[in-house]
């Protein structure tokens, strides 16, 4: 199989297309657009300008979604202790938080002294969301990545908090970016680089919300279940208006990302303790992480880590030899994570053979 000479992504996986020079569409888009558009210094200036403009005008300056992982913890710590913001920390309690996550959340709330609460959506809606994402597209992460993200904006709207500031890494943000991408987060991130304007935010977010709502609706077999989930997790596009429209801000779009430095700073500041088997791109705050990656491998000859590793390579944060080794490790067949799959089945109210049927069905669709 042919692969990109720059980032090592394989042609035919993840919509990868190679040109005559054996360079993929991801690398071309990064070089010709993303690397130019998302300038760290310019982005940081825009971030600081936003904070100065809004600080102190509302009950809270920002909302941060805290998962118990290092990235969201670091963002919260920086906003409170470096920028001096009044932050509301919210944890989306989806039923999959690990003991590691709970322990870290308890510690950071105590050490950073920030207002925090666990947001638990109505159980039936949450269960149906994860169930639909698992059985329709074999990707329960859709309910987290999409549902949790737009739920945060919904909370911001209801509590009149101007910013939802998240800790997605540059590797996560740029892992799905290529010319013609349908990732709505690209347009949301582009707004971070413009002058702050509720009117402009509303204009961009309205169609994005309608697009995502329609995508989520198509995961369900009946409108009643779909509407219950949409009403629980999403705003109507029409609820964004020029008077007040909360904005999603990517902290690591305007601040350098260095995982080892983040760990050291958190260790010094709040006594952060990492797990013994902690590695780059690991997620010890989620009980179904291993199940999700295992199931994706069952769909075809690819691993979910590949686009993120390719993004690290593309951005020059690891050398080619290390990137190649990481990709080889990611592509190895994963052992079946029985406990992780059990957690997924319990929360979703489904049986393992239903998941296997969904895998087989989606595998057939991919081969057509």
C-alpha positions in Angstrom: 0.0 0.0 0.0 1.3 3.4 -1.0 1.9 6.0 1.8 2.6 9.7 2.2 6.3 10.4 2.2 5.8 13.2 4.8 3.3 11.9 7.4 3.2 8.2 6.5 -0.6 8.0 6.2 -1.6 5.2 3.9 -3.5 5.9 0.7 -7.1 4.6 0.9 -7.4 5.1 4.6 -9.0 8.2 6.2 -9.7 9.7 2.8 -6.0 9.9 2.1 -5.1 10.8 -1.5 -1.5 11.0 -2.8 -0.3 13.4 -5.5 2.4 12.7 -8.1 5.1 13.5 -5.5 3.7 11.0 -3.0 2.5 13.8 -0.7 -1.0 13.4 0.8 -3.9 15.8 0.8 -3.6 16.3 4.6 0.0 17.5 4.2 -0.7 19.7 1.3 -3.6 21.4 3.2 -1.5 21.8 6.3 1.4 23.4 4.4 -0.7 25.6 2.1 -3.4 26.7 4.5 -3.4 25.6 8.1 0.3 26.4 8.9 -0.3 29.9 7.5 -3.7 30.6 8.8 -3.2 29.3 12.4 -0.3 31.4 13.5 0.4 30.8 17.2 1.5 34.4 18.0 -1.5 36.0 16.1 -3.8 33.5 17.7 -2.6 34.3 21.2 -3.0 38.0 20.7 -6.6 37.4 19.6 -7.1 35.2 22.7 -5.8 37.8 25.1 -7.9 40.5 23.4 -11.0 38.4 24.0 -10.2 37.9 27.6 -9.6 41.6 28.2 -12.8 42.5 26.4 -15.1 40.2 28.3 -13.4 39.7 31.7 -15.7 40.6 34.6 -18.8 41.4 32.5 -20.6 38.2 33.4 -21.0 35.9 36.3 -18.3 33.6 34.8 -15.7 34.6 32.2 -15.5 31.1 30.8 -16.6 27.5 31.1 -14.0 24.7 30.9 -15.0 21.1 30.4 -13.0 19.0 32.8 -12.6 15.3 32.1 -9.9 14.5 34.7 -7.2 14.3 32.0 -4.1 16.4 31.9 -5.0 18.7 29.0 -8.3 20.0 30.3 -6.8 20.2 33.8 -3.9 22.3 32.5 -6.2 24.6 30.6 -8.3 25.2 33.8 -5.1 25.8 35.8 -3.8 28.4 33.3 -7.0 30.3 33.0 -7.4 30.7 36.7 -3.8 31.2 37.8 -2.3 32.9 34.8 -5.2 34.8 33.2 -7.0 35.4 36.5 -10.4 34.4 35.0 -13.5 33.4 36.9 -14.1 29.9 35.5 -17.0 27.5 35.9 -15.6 23.9 35.6 -18.1 21.3 34.3 -17.6 17.6 34.0 -19.9 15.8 31.6 -20.7 12.7 33.6 -21.4 10.2 30.8 -21.1 7.0 32.8 -17.6 6.3 31.5 -15.4 8.3 33.8 -12.7 6.2 35.5 -11.5 6.2 39.1 -8.4 8.0 37.8 -10.6 10.7 36.4 -12.7 11.1 39.5 -9.6 11.3 41.7 -8.0 13.9 39.5 -11.1 16.0 39.3 -11.5 16.0 43.1 -7.9 17.0 43.5 -7.9 19.8 41.0 -11.1 21.4 42.3 -9.6 21.4 45.8 -6.2 22.8 44.7 -7.3 25.3 42.1 -10.4 26.4 44.2 -12.8 26.7 41.3 -16.6 26.3 41.1 -17.3 22.9 39.6 -20.2 20.5 39.1 -20.9 17.2 37.4 -23.5 17.6 34.6 -25.5 14.4 34.2 -27.9 14.5 31.2 -31.2 12.7 31.5 -30.3 9.0 31.6 -32.6 7.8 28.8 -31.4 10.5 26.4 -27.8 9.8 27.2 -28.2 6.1 26.9 -30.0 6.4 23.5 -27.3 8.7 22.2 -24.4 6.3 22.9 -26.5 3.3 21.8 -27.3 4.9 18.4 -23.7 6.0 17.8 -22.4 2.5 18.7 -24.9 0.5 16.6 -25.2 2.8 13.6 -21.6 3.8 13.0 -19.6 1.8 15.7 -18.3 5.0 17.2 -19.6 5.9 20.7 -17.1 8.7 20.8 -19.5 10.7 18.6 -21.7 11.1 21.6 -18.8 12.4 23.6 -16.9 14.5 21.1 -20.1 16.0 19.5 -22.6 15.7 22.3 -20.3 16.9 25.1 -18.9 19.8 23.0 -22.3 21.2 22.0 -23.7 20.5 25.4 -21.0 22.9 26.8 -22.2 25.6 24.4 -25.7 25.0 25.5 -24.8 25.4 29.2 -22.9 28.6 28.2 -26.0 29.9 26.5 -28.3 29.1 29.4 -25.9 30.6 32.0 -24.7 33.4 29.9 -21.0 32.5 29.9 -19.3 34.0 26.8 -16.6 31.3 26.2 -16.3 27.6 26.3 -12.6 26.9 26.4 -11.5 23.4 25.6 -8.2 21.5 25.7 -8.2 19.6 22.4 -4.6 19.2 21.4 -3.3 20.5 18.0 -2.9 16.9 17.0 -6.5 16.2 17.6 -7.7 19.4 16.0 -5.6 19.0 12.8 -5.9 15.2 12.5 -9.0 15.5 10.3 -8.1 18.5 8.3 -7.7 18.2 4.5 -9.1 20.2 1.5 -12.8 19.6 1.4 -13.0 18.3 4.9 -16.5 18.2 6.4 -15.3 18.7 9.9 -17.3 21.6 11.3 -14.7 22.4 13.9 -12.5 23.9 11.2 -14.9 26.8 10.8 -15.3 27.2 14.6 -11.5 27.4 15.0 -11.3 30.0 12.2 -13.6 32.2 14.2 -10.9 32.2 17.0 -8.6 34.1 14.7 -11.1 36.9 14.0 -12.1 39.9 16.1 -14.6 38.9 18.7 -18.2 39.6 17.7 -21.4 38.0 19.0 -23.0 38.8 15.6 -20.3 37.0 13.6 -20.3 34.1 16.0 -24.0 33.7 15.7 -23.8 33.8 11.9 -21.2 31.0 11.8 -22.6 28.8 14.6 -26.2 28.7 13.3 -25.6 26.7 10.2 -23.0 24.5 12.0 -25.6 23.6 14.7 -28.2 22.8 12.1 -25.7 20.6 10.2 -24.6 18.7 13.3 -28.2 18.3 14.5 -29.2 16.8 11.1 -26.2 14.4 11.3 -27.1 13.3 14.8 -30.8 12.9 13.9 -29.8 10.4 11.1 -28.3 8.1 13.7 -31.7 7.3 15.1 -34.5 5.1 13.8 -37.3 7.3 15.0 -37.9 11.0 15.5 -38.9 10.7 19.2 -35.6 9.3 20.3 -33.7 11.7 18.1 -35.6 14.8 19.4 -35.0 13.7 23.0 -31.3 13.7 22.4 -31.2 16.9 20.4 -33.2 18.7 23.0 -30.9 17.5 25.8 -27.6 18.2 24.2 -28.0 20.9 21.5 -29.3 24.4 21.1 -31.5 25.3 18.2 -29.5 27.2 15.6 -32.0 30.0 16.0 -31.0 30.5 19.7 -27.8 32.1 18.6 -28.3 35.8 18.2 -26.3 39.0 17.7 -26.9 40.1 21.3 -25.2 37.1 22.9 -23.6 34.0 21.3 -21.1 31.9 23.3 -17.9 31.0 21.5 -15.8 27.9 21.6 -12.2 28.7 22.0 -9.4 26.2 21.4 -6.7 27.0 24.1 -4.0 25.1 22.3 -4.7 26.9 19.0 -3.2 30.0 20.7 -0.8 28.4 23.2 2.1 26.0 22.6 1.5 22.4 23.4 4.2 20.3 25.1 2.9 17.2 26.9 5.9 16.7 29.1 5.9 20.4 30.2 2.2 20.2 31.0 2.8 17.1 33.2 5.7 18.8 35.0 3.7 22.0 35.6 0.7 20.2 36.9 2.9 18.0 39.1 4.4 21.1 40.7 1.2 23.1 40.9 -1.4 20.6 42.1 0.4 17.4 42.7 -0.7 15.7 39.5 0.2 12.0 39.4 0.2 10.3 36.1 -0.6 6.6 35.6 2.3 4.1 35.4 1.5 3.2 31.8 0.9 6.8 30.6 2.0 7.4 27.0 1.6 10.0 24.3 -2.1 10.0 23.1 -3.3 7.8 26.0 -6.7 8.5 27.6 -6.9 7.1 31.2 -10.0 9.2 32.0 -12.3 7.1 29.8 -13.5 3.6 30.6 -14.5 2.8 27.0 -11.4 4.2 25.2 -9.9 0.8 24.6 -13.2 -0.6 23.3 -13.6 2.2 20.8 -10.1 1.7 19.4 -10.5 -2.1 19.3 -13.9 -1.9 17.4 -12.5 0.6 14.9 -9.7 -1.9 14.1 -12.3 -4.5 13.4 -13.9 -2.4 10.7 -10.8 -2.4 8.5 -7.0 -2.2 8.3 -6.5 1.0 10.2 -6.2 2.4 13.7 -7.8 5.5 15.1 -4.4 6.7 16.4 -3.0 7.0 12.8 -4.3 10.5 11.9 -3.1 11.9 15.3 0.4 10.4 14.9 0.5 11.7 11.3 -0.4 15.2 12.6 2.4 15.1 15.1 4.8 14.2 12.3 3.4 16.8 10.0 3.9 19.5 12.7 7.5 18.4 13.3 7.0 17.4 16.9 8.5 14.0 16.4 11.1 12.7 13.9 10.3 10.3 11.1 11.8 7.3 12.8 9.8 7.8 16.0 6.7 8.5 14.0 7.2 5.3 11.9 7.6 3.3 15.1 4.5 4.8 16.7 2.5 4.0 13.6 3.7 0.4 13.5 2.7 0.0 17.1 -0.7 1.5 16.5 -1.3 -0.8 13.5 -0.7 -4.0 15.5 -3.7 -6.0 16.2 -5.3 -4.9 19.5 -6.3 -7.5 22.1 -10.0 -7.6 22.9 -10.6 -5.3 25.9 -13.3 -7.3 27.6 -13.8 -4.9 30.6 -14.0 -1.9 28.4 -16.5 -3.5 26.1 -18.5 -4.6 29.1 -18.7 -0.9 30.3 -19.9 0.2 26.9 -22.6 -2.5 26.9 -23.8 -1.7 30.4 -24.2 2.0 29.9 -25.8 1.7 26.5 -28.1 -1.2 27.5 -26.9 -3.3 24.6 -25.5 -6.8 24.1 -22.0 -7.6 22.7 -23.5 -9.6 19.8 -25.4 -6.4 18.8 -22.1 -4.6 18.6 -20.6 -7.5 16.5 -23.5 -7.3 14.2 -23.0 -3.5 13.8 -19.3 -4.1 13.1 -20.0 -6.6 10.4 -22.6 -4.3 8.8 -20.3 -1.3 8.8 -17.4 -3.4 7.5 -19.6 -4.4 4.5 -20.5 -0.8 3.9 -16.9 0.2 3.9 -16.0 -2.4 1.3 -18.6 -1.3 -1.2 
